[in-house]
Amino acid sequence: MTIAYLVPSANASPATILSTNTYTLIDDGGTNGLVADADGSVNTTGSDEQTGTATWALTDLTETPTSVSSATFRVRARLVCPANNDDTGTWQFRLSVGGSTYDINWVATTDNNAGFANRTIAVGTGFTKAQYDAATVTLDQTAYSRTKGGDGFYIDIDAFELEIDYSVLTPAFYDQADFHWRDDDGSESAATFITGDEPDVWTQATTPSFSTTAIYGVTYGNGLYVAVGTGKIAYSTDAGVWTQAATPSFSTDVIRGVAYGSGLYVAVGNSGKIAYSTDADTWTQATTPSFSTSSIQDVTYGNGTYVAVGVSGKIAYSTDGDAWTQSTTPSFSTDTINGVTFGNGLYVAVGGSGKIAYSTDGDTWTQATTPSFGTASIYGVTYGNGLYVAVGNGGKIGYSTDANTWTQATTPSFSTTQIYGVTYGSGLYVAVSSIGKIAYSSDGDTWTQAATPSFGTDVIRGVAYGNGLYVAVSDAGKIGWSPSNRTTFSGSDEAEYEFTIELVAADLTAGDRLQFRLKT
């Protein structure tokens, strides 16, 4: 598989718009203005000259400025003086924000006795909303001289404002025509979008690497999918291309189950063999597997302990994958235990004669009082979203909130076919069976058959979930995968479905690019 990136075409670049927010300090709503009096107060009489200071806080900061590109401090005012007054003076409007100051000076001469005028000054960028909230404007007469008596100049303020211009990415909608592929080598091609909202459509791995030999189990952990079969172990980062383990260490024995936890992959199989690996490529046989030559059917990890189950009702546990201890009270008599899982503080095992048992430590087990499968063999079990879900012979599916009392699914949808495996991920339980059937459910009770499972009539032995994919394996060496509640992409030239991406300002900032890491 080729790693590719989906990036917007040039015509799909998010538009950067300039939004303006004006924060008003004073606005009298008319043309008479407000007069700054000598004592710093504001009046409308115009009878006294301004010789002191007055300070106002900003108001109307109703939005949070983001990505500020510019800000402008604006004063709309006029200087008024009686006729034949030769007084002179300078009035300074000082904006203080975020430790910086910005001044607008108004110099009084006799020819300033005119209408209202705007004076503006640029303000620096990068201030936060809190800094704008704390900003003030001070009006101060910095220099004043009088050559005649009587009323002198006074400042008549109509308004002063802080106008903030800030850039945001507009909410934008792109369809498939707005995107293209960019490959590792820099080449580009058209992009096609294929929806995959449910595990309905399954794709076969291009290089499963098991030939036609049976694959019995699969797991996901630490970025790898790991599948096991007749003497073979393979791993993959994407479920499409698989690599055979260099030293699987099981010779030709069937490997029936695999799990991941605490940095180790642990595989179990025939002849009582257990092996572990840190990388899924090099495997080491456990020194004390404790099953003698009995077949081991499945393994799980939880709460710091690996638990393995097998024929003759045997259960063993280990904290390191190497040294194993047999359970003192497995509670299955001599029935084969086919599957085991961990969830919500419990290990749950299922097996022959419709038996289900649970344990808090892997050593002492308690039989479920109402397993609900009759005497039908149960082959697989999983946990997710508060439910344990078990599957078995005769198309039966049961679920439980406590592992003790079980309820049969009302619409299991498998008829009477054997269901061999079940997993949970991305809000769905997914079960696999003989004759190539796959079904999914959001509640464990009502199940829907996958429209295109892609396994033909093969017996599907196992299924796992990880990194957004459900992965299933079969008796015929096949591996298939399906996406979970997401949209997938292909690199073909012909579009199959409309695809829409919504960008909002909260998702991106100016200069960001929309990029997906995809596999084609």
C-alpha positions as CSV (number, residue, x, y, z in Angstrom):
1,M,0.0,0.0,0.0
2,T,1.0,3.5,-0.7
3,I,0.8,6.2,1.9
4,A,-0.8,9.3,0.4
5,Y,-2.1,12.6,1.6
6,L,-5.4,14.2,0.6
7,V,-5.0,17.9,0.4
8,P,-7.3,20.7,-0.9
9,S,-6.9,21.7,-4.4
10,A,-6.0,25.4,-5.0
11,N,-9.6,26.3,-5.5
12,A,-10.5,24.7,-2.2
13,S,-8.3,26.8,0.0
14,P,-10.3,28.0,3.0
15,A,-11.2,31.7,2.5
16,T,-9.8,34.1,5.0
17,I,-12.2,36.9,5.6
18,L,-11.7,40.1,7.5
19,S,-14.3,40.6,10.3
20,T,-14.6,43.9,12.1
21,N,-15.8,44.4,15.6
22,T,-16.1,48.0,16.9
23,Y,-16.0,48.6,20.7
24,T,-17.7,51.9,21.6
25,L,-16.5,54.1,24.5
26,I,-18.8,57.1,24.1
27,D,-21.5,57.8,21.6
28,D,-24.1,60.4,22.3
29,G,-26.2,59.4,19.3
30,G,-26.3,62.9,18.0
31,T,-24.1,65.8,16.9
32,N,-23.9,67.9,20.0
33,G,-21.2,65.7,21.5
34,L,-20.1,65.4,25.1
35,V,-17.9,68.0,26.7
36,A,-14.8,67.1,28.8
37,D,-14.9,69.6,31.6
38,A,-11.9,71.0,33.5
39,D,-12.5,68.8,36.6
40,G,-12.5,65.6,34.5
41,S,-16.3,65.2,34.4
42,V,-18.4,65.2,31.3
43,N,-21.1,67.8,30.7
44,T,-23.0,69.3,27.8
45,T,-22.7,73.0,28.6
46,G,-19.4,73.8,27.0
47,S,-18.8,76.5,29.6
48,D,-15.4,75.5,30.9
49,E,-12.0,74.8,29.4
50,Q,-10.5,71.4,29.8
51,T,-7.4,71.6,32.0
52,G,-7.6,68.2,33.9
53,T,-7.9,64.5,33.0
54,A,-10.7,62.1,32.5
55,T,-10.6,58.3,32.0
56,W,-13.2,55.9,30.5
57,A,-13.2,52.1,30.3
58,L,-14.0,50.3,27.2
59,T,-17.6,48.9,26.8
60,D,-19.4,46.6,24.4
61,L,-16.7,43.9,24.2
62,T,-19.1,41.2,23.3
63,E,-16.9,39.0,21.2
64,T,-13.5,37.4,21.6
65,P,-11.0,38.8,19.1
66,T,-9.1,36.0,17.4
67,S,-6.3,36.1,14.8
68,V,-6.2,39.9,15.0
69,S,-4.6,41.3,11.9
70,S,-5.1,45.0,12.8
71,A,-6.8,47.3,15.3
72,T,-7.6,51.0,15.0
73,F,-8.2,53.5,17.8
74,R,-10.6,56.2,16.5
75,V,-11.7,59.5,18.1
76,R,-14.5,61.6,16.7
77,A,-14.5,65.0,18.3
78,R,-14.1,68.7,17.8
79,L,-12.4,71.6,19.6
80,V,-14.6,74.5,20.4
81,C,-13.6,78.0,21.5
82,P,-15.3,81.4,21.9
83,A,-14.7,84.0,19.2
84,N,-11.5,86.0,19.4
85,N,-9.9,83.6,21.8
86,D,-6.2,83.1,21.2
87,D,-5.7,80.3,23.7
88,T,-3.7,77.3,22.6
89,G,-3.5,73.8,24.0
90,T,-3.1,70.1,23.2
91,W,-5.5,67.4,24.2
92,Q,-4.2,63.8,24.3
93,F,-6.4,60.7,24.0
94,R,-4.4,57.8,25.3
95,L,-5.5,54.2,24.8
96,S,-3.9,51.8,27.3
97,V,-4.2,48.1,26.4
98,G,-2.0,45.2,27.4
99,G,0.8,47.4,28.8
100,S,1.1,49.4,25.6
101,T,-0.2,53.0,24.9
102,Y,-1.4,54.6,21.8
103,D,-1.9,58.4,21.6
104,I,-4.1,60.7,19.4
105,N,-3.3,64.4,19.9
106,W,-5.7,67.2,19.2
107,V,-4.0,70.6,19.0
108,A,-6.1,73.7,19.7
109,T,-5.9,76.7,17.4
110,T,-8.5,79.1,16.4
111,D,-9.1,77.4,13.1
112,N,-10.0,74.1,14.9
113,N,-13.3,75.6,15.7
114,A,-15.0,73.4,13.1
115,G,-17.2,70.4,12.8
116,F,-16.6,66.9,14.1
117,A,-13.6,65.1,12.7
118,N,-12.2,61.5,12.9
119,R,-8.7,61.0,14.0
120,T,-7.3,57.4,13.9
121,I,-4.2,55.5,14.9
122,A,-3.1,51.9,14.4
123,V,-2.9,49.6,17.4
124,G,-0.6,46.6,17.7
125,T,-1.8,43.0,17.4
126,G,-1.8,40.0,19.7
127,F,-3.9,41.3,22.6
128,T,-6.3,39.0,24.3
129,K,-9.9,39.6,25.1
130,A,-9.0,40.0,28.8
131,Q,-6.5,42.8,27.8
132,Y,-9.1,44.5,25.7
133,D,-11.6,44.2,28.5
134,A,-9.2,46.0,30.8
135,A,-8.3,48.8,28.3
136,T,-8.9,52.4,29.2
137,V,-8.9,55.8,27.4
138,T,-7.5,58.8,29.2
139,L,-8.1,62.4,28.0
140,D,-5.4,64.7,29.2
141,Q,-4.5,68.3,28.4
142,T,-0.8,68.1,28.0
143,A,0.1,71.7,27.2
144,Y,-2.1,74.8,27.6
145,S,-1.5,78.5,27.5
146,R,-3.9,81.4,27.7
147,T,-3.5,84.8,26.1
148,K,-7.0,86.0,26.7
149,G,-9.4,85.8,29.5
150,G,-12.8,84.2,29.5
151,D,-13.7,80.7,28.4
152,G,-11.0,78.9,26.6
153,F,-11.0,75.9,24.3
154,Y,-12.9,72.8,25.3
155,I,-13.0,69.4,23.7
156,D,-16.4,68.2,22.4
157,I,-16.4,64.4,22.0
158,D,-18.9,62.7,19.8
159,A,-17.5,59.2,20.2
160,F,-14.3,57.3,20.5
161,E,-14.0,53.7,19.5
162,L,-11.6,50.7,19.2
163,E,-12.2,48.9,15.9
164,I,-10.6,45.5,15.8
165,D,-10.1,43.7,12.5
166,Y,-9.5,39.9,12.8
167,S,-9.1,37.1,10.4
168,V,-11.0,33.8,10.6
169,L,-11.4,30.8,8.3
170,T,-14.9,30.9,7.0
171,P,-17.1,27.8,7.4
172,A,-16.6,26.2,4.1
173,F,-18.0,23.1,2.3
174,Y,-15.9,21.2,-0.2
175,D,-16.9,18.3,-2.4
176,Q,-14.8,15.7,-4.1
177,A,-13.9,18.0,-7.0
178,D,-12.0,20.2,-4.6
179,F,-9.5,17.6,-3.5
180,H,-6.7,15.6,-5.1
181,W,-4.2,13.0,-4.0
182,R,-0.6,13.8,-3.3
183,D,1.5,10.6,-3.2
184,D,4.9,9.8,-1.6
185,D,6.7,10.6,-4.8
186,G,4.9,13.9,-5.3
187,S,2.6,12.7,-8.0
188,E,-1.0,13.7,-7.9
189,S,-4.3,12.1,-9.0
190,A,-8.0,12.6,-8.6
191,A,-9.6,11.6,-5.3
192,T,-12.6,9.4,-4.8
193,F,-14.6,9.1,-1.6
194,I,-16.3,5.9,-0.5
195,T,-18.5,6.0,2.5
196,G,-18.2,3.4,5.2
197,D,-20.5,4.3,8.0
198,E,-21.1,0.7,9.2
199,P,-19.0,-2.5,8.9
200,D,-21.2,-3.4,6.0
201,V,-18.7,-3.5,3.2
202,W,-15.6,-5.6,3.7
203,T,-12.3,-5.5,1.7
204,Q,-10.0,-8.5,1.3
205,A,-6.3,-8.0,2.2
206,T,-4.1,-7.8,-0.9
207,T,-1.3,-9.8,0.7
208,P,-2.7,-11.9,3.7
209,S,0.5,-14.1,3.5
210,F,-1.2,-17.3,4.9
211,S,-1.8,-18.8,1.4
212,T,-4.9,-21.0,1.9
213,T,-4.1,-22.3,5.3
214,A,-6.6,-21.6,8.1
215,I,-6.3,-18.5,10.3
216,Y,-7.9,-18.9,13.7
217,G,-7.4,-15.7,15.6
218,V,-6.6,-12.0,15.3
219,T,-5.9,-9.1,17.7
220,Y,-4.7,-5.5,17.7
221,G,-2.2,-3.8,19.9
222,N,0.6,-1.2,19.8
223,G,-0.1,-0.3,16.2
224,L,-0.2,-3.8,14.8
225,Y,-2.8,-6.3,13.7
226,V,-1.6,-9.8,14.5
227,A,-3.1,-12.9,13.0
228,V,-2.4,-16.6,13.9
229,G,-3.0,-19.9,12.0
230,T,-1.5,-23.3,11.3
231,G,2.1,-22.7,12.5
232,K,2.0,-19.2,11.1
233,I,1.9,-15.7,12.6
234,A,1.6,-12.6,10.5
235,Y,1.4,-8.9,11.4
236,S,0.3,-5.7,9.6
237,T,0.1,-2.0,10.3
238,D,-3.0,-1.5,8.0
239,A,-4.7,-4.8,7.7
240,G,-4.0,-4.9,4.0
241,V,-0.4,-5.9,3.6
242,W,0.8,-8.6,6.0
243,T,4.3,-9.9,6.9
244,Q,5.0,-13.4,8.2
245,A,6.8,-13.5,11.5
246,A,10.4,-14.5,11.2
247,T,10.4,-16.9,14.2
248,P,6.8,-17.9,15.1
249,S,8.2,-20.8,17.2
250,F,5.1,-23.1,17.0
251,S,6.5,-25.4,14.3
252,T,3.5,-26.8,12.4
253,D,1.1,-26.7,15.4
254,V,-2.2,-24.9,15.0
255,I,-2.1,-21.5,16.8
256,R,-5.7,-20.8,17.9
257,G,-5.6,-17.5,19.7
258,V,-3.7,-14.3,20.3
259,A,-3.9,-11.3,22.6
260,Y,-2.0,-8.1,23.4
261,G,-1.3,-6.4,26.7
262,S,1.4,-4.7,28.7
263,G,3.8,-4.6,25.8
264,L,3.4,-8.3,24.8
265,Y,1.7,-10.2,22.2
266,V,0.8,-13.7,23.5
267,A,-0.3,-16.6,21.3
268,V,-1.7,-20.0,22.2
269,G,-2.3,-23.2,20.3
270,N,-2.1,-27.0,20.1
271,S,0.3,-29.2,22.0
272,G,-0.1,-26.9,25.0
273,K,2.1,-24.3,23.5
274,I,2.2,-20.6,24.5
275,A,4.6,-18.0,23.0
276,Y,5.1,-14.3,23.5
277,S,6.7,-11.4,21.5
278,T,7.3,-7.7,21.9
279,D,7.3,-7.0,18.1
280,A,5.1,-9.8,16.7
281,D,8.0,-10.9,14.5
282,T,10.3,-12.8,17.0
283,W,8.5,-15.2,19.3
284,T,9.6,-17.1,22.4
285,Q,8.0,-20.2,23.8
286,A,6.8,-19.9,27.4
287,T,9.0,-21.9,29.8
288,T,6.1,-23.2,31.9
289,P,2.9,-23.1,29.9
290,S,1.2,-25.5,32.3
291,F,-1.2,-27.1,29.8
292,S,0.9,-30.2,29.1
293,T,0.0,-31.2,25.6
294,S,-3.6,-30.1,25.8
295,S,-4.9,-27.7,23.1
296,I,-5.2,-24.1,24.2
297,Q,-8.1,-22.4,22.5
298,D,-7.9,-18.7,23.4
299,V,-6.2,-16.0,25.5
300,T,-7.0,-12.5,26.8
301,Y,-5.3,-9.8,28.8
302,G,-6.7,-7.6,31.5
303,N,-5.8,-6.0,34.8
304,G,-2.1,-7.0,34.6
305,T,-2.8,-10.7,33.9
306,Y,-3.0,-12.9,30.8
307,V,-5.6,-15.7,31.0
308,A,-5.6,-18.7,28.6
309,V,-8.3,-21.3,28.2
310,G,-8.4,-24.7,26.6
311,V,-9.7,-28.3,26.3
312,S,-10.6,-30.4,29.3
313,G,-11.8,-27.3,31.1
314,K,-8.3,-26.0,31.7
315,I,-7.6,-22.3,32.6
316,A,-4.2,-20.8,33.4
317,Y,-3.0,-17.3,34.1
318,S,0.3,-15.4,33.9
319,T,1.6,-11.9,34.6
320,D,4.6,-12.1,32.2
321,G,3.5,-14.5,29.4
322,D,6.3,-16.9,30.3
323,A,5.4,-18.6,33.6
324,W,1.8,-19.9,33.8
325,T,-0.3,-21.2,36.8
326,Q,-3.3,-23.5,36.4
327,S,-6.6,-22.2,37.9
328,T,-7.6,-24.0,41.1
329,T,-11.3,-23.8,40.4
330,P,-11.9,-23.5,36.6
331,S,-15.5,-24.8,37.0
332,F,-16.0,-26.2,33.5
333,S,-15.4,-29.8,34.5
334,T,-14.0,-31.5,31.3
335,D,-15.8,-29.2,28.8
336,T,-13.7,-27.4,26.3
337,I,-13.4,-23.7,27.0
338,N,-13.4,-21.9,23.6
339,G,-13.2,-18.2,24.3
340,V,-12.2,-15.7,27.0
341,T,-12.3,-11.9,27.4
342,F,-11.8,-9.3,30.0
343,G,-14.0,-6.3,30.8
344,N,-15.3,-4.2,33.7
345,G,-13.1,-6.1,36.2
346,L,-14.1,-9.6,35.2
347,Y,-12.5,-12.3,33.1
348,V,-15.4,-14.2,31.3
349,A,-14.9,-17.6,29.7
350,V,-17.3,-19.6,27.5
351,G,-17.3,-23.1,26.3
352,G,-19.0,-26.4,25.7
353,S,-22.4,-27.5,27.0
354,G,-23.5,-23.8,27.1
355,K,-21.3,-23.0,30.0
356,I,-20.2,-19.5,31.0
357,A,-18.0,-18.6,34.0
358,Y,-16.5,-15.4,35.3
359,S,-13.6,-14.5,37.6
360,T,-12.0,-11.5,39.2
361,D,-8.5,-12.9,39.3
362,G,-8.2,-15.7,36.7
363,D,-7.8,-18.3,39.4
364,T,-11.2,-18.8,41.0
365,W,-14.2,-19.0,38.7
366,T,-18.0,-18.9,39.2
367,Q,-20.5,-20.5,36.8
368,A,-23.1,-18.1,35.4
369,T,-26.5,-19.0,36.9
370,T,-28.5,-18.3,33.7
371,P,-26.2,-18.6,30.7
372,S,-29.2,-18.9,28.3
373,F,-27.5,-21.1,25.6
374,G,-28.9,-24.4,26.8
375,T,-26.4,-27.0,25.9
376,A,-25.2,-25.3,22.7
377,S,-21.5,-24.7,22.6
378,I,-20.4,-21.1,23.0
379,Y,-17.3,-20.1,20.9
380,G,-16.6,-16.5,21.5
381,V,-17.1,-13.6,23.9
382,T,-16.3,-9.9,24.1
383,Y,-16.9,-6.9,26.2
384,G,-17.8,-3.3,25.4
385,N,-20.1,-0.4,26.4
386,G,-21.3,-2.1,29.5
387,L,-22.2,-5.5,27.9
388,Y,-20.6,-8.9,27.6
389,V,-21.7,-10.5,24.4
390,A,-21.2,-14.2,23.7
391,V,-21.8,-16.2,20.4
392,G,-22.1,-19.9,19.7
393,N,-23.7,-22.9,18.0
394,G,-27.1,-22.7,16.3
395,G,-26.8,-19.0,15.5
396,K,-27.2,-18.0,19.2
397,I,-26.1,-14.7,20.7
398,G,-26.4,-13.8,24.3
399,Y,-25.6,-10.7,26.3
400,S,-25.2,-9.7,29.9
401,T,-24.4,-6.7,32.0
402,D,-22.9,-8.8,34.9
403,A,-21.7,-12.0,33.2
404,N,-24.0,-14.0,35.5
405,T,-27.5,-13.5,34.0
406,W,-27.7,-13.7,30.2
407,T,-30.4,-12.8,27.6
408,Q,-30.7,-14.3,24.2
409,A,-30.7,-11.7,21.3
410,T,-34.1,-11.3,19.8
411,T,-32.8,-10.9,16.2
412,P,-29.4,-12.6,16.0
413,S,-29.8,-12.8,12.1
414,F,-27.5,-15.8,11.7
415,S,-30.3,-18.4,11.4
416,T,-28.8,-21.7,12.8
417,T,-25.2,-21.2,11.5
418,Q,-22.3,-21.4,14.0
419,I,-21.0,-18.1,15.2
420,Y,-17.3,-18.3,16.0
421,G,-16.1,-14.9,17.0
422,V,-17.2,-11.5,18.2
423,T,-15.6,-8.2,19.0
424,Y,-16.5,-4.7,20.0
425,G,-15.3,-1.3,18.7
426,S,-16.5,2.1,17.8
427,G,-20.0,1.6,19.3
428,L,-20.7,-1.7,17.6
429,Y,-20.5,-5.4,18.3
430,V,-19.4,-7.4,15.2
431,A,-19.9,-11.2,15.0
432,V,-18.5,-13.7,12.4
433,S,-19.7,-17.2,11.5
434,S,-19.5,-20.1,9.2
435,I,-20.6,-19.7,5.5
436,G,-19.0,-16.3,5.4
437,K,-21.6,-14.3,7.4
438,I,-20.9,-11.1,9.4
439,A,-23.4,-9.2,11.4
440,Y,-23.2,-6.1,13.6
441,S,-25.3,-4.6,16.5
442,S,-25.2,-1.5,18.6
443,D,-27.0,-3.1,21.6
444,G,-26.2,-6.9,21.4
445,D,-29.9,-7.6,20.8
446,T,-30.8,-6.6,17.3
447,W,-28.3,-7.6,14.6
448,T,-27.9,-6.6,11.0
449,Q,-26.1,-8.7,8.3
450,A,-23.2,-7.1,6.5
451,A,-24.2,-6.4,2.9
452,T,-20.9,-7.5,1.3
453,P,-18.8,-9.5,3.8
454,S,-16.5,-10.6,0.9
455,F,-15.6,-14.1,2.4
456,G,-17.8,-16.1,0.2
457,T,-18.8,-19.3,2.1
458,D,-15.6,-19.5,4.1
459,V,-15.8,-20.2,7.8
460,I,-14.7,-16.9,9.5
461,R,-13.0,-17.9,12.7
462,G,-12.1,-14.6,14.4
463,V,-12.6,-10.9,14.4
464,A,-10.9,-8.0,16.2
465,Y,-11.1,-4.2,16.3
466,G,-8.3,-1.6,16.3
467,N,-7.4,1.8,15.0
468,G,-10.7,2.3,13.2
469,L,-10.9,-1.1,11.5
470,Y,-12.7,-4.3,12.1
471,V,-10.5,-7.2,10.9
472,A,-11.8,-10.8,10.3
473,V,-9.9,-14.0,9.4
474,S,-11.0,-17.3,7.8
475,D,-10.3,-21.0,7.4
476,A,-9.2,-20.3,3.8
477,G,-6.4,-18.0,4.7
478,K,-8.4,-14.9,4.0
479,I,-8.2,-11.6,5.9
480,G,-10.9,-8.9,5.4
481,W,-11.3,-5.5,6.9
482,S,-14.0,-2.9,7.2
483,P,-14.0,0.7,8.4
484,S,-15.8,1.8,11.5
485,N,-18.2,4.8,11.3
486,R,-15.8,6.8,9.2
487,T,-15.3,7.8,5.6
488,T,-12.7,6.0,3.6
489,F,-11.0,7.1,0.4
490,S,-9.7,5.4,-2.7
491,G,-7.3,6.6,-5.4
492,S,-9.4,5.7,-8.4
493,D,-10.4,8.3,-11.0
494,E,-14.2,7.7,-10.8
495,A,-16.1,9.3,-8.0
496,E,-18.6,7.0,-6.3
497,Y,-20.2,9.1,-3.6
498,E,-20.5,12.7,-2.7
499,F,-18.3,13.7,0.2
500,T,-18.5,16.9,2.2
501,I,-16.2,18.4,4.8
502,E,-17.2,21.2,7.0
503,L,-14.6,23.6,8.3
504,V,-15.4,26.0,11.1
505,A,-13.3,28.7,12.7
506,A,-12.9,26.7,15.9
507,D,-11.2,23.8,14.0
508,L,-8.5,25.7,12.1
509,T,-6.6,28.9,12.3
510,A,-5.4,31.0,9.4
511,G,-2.7,29.3,7.4
512,D,-3.7,25.7,8.4
513,R,-4.1,23.1,5.7
514,L,-6.6,20.3,5.7
515,Q,-4.7,17.1,5.4
516,F,-5.5,13.4,5.9
517,R,-3.1,10.5,6.2
518,L,-4.6,7.8,4.0
519,K,-3.8,4.4,2.6
520,T,-4.6,3.5,-1.0
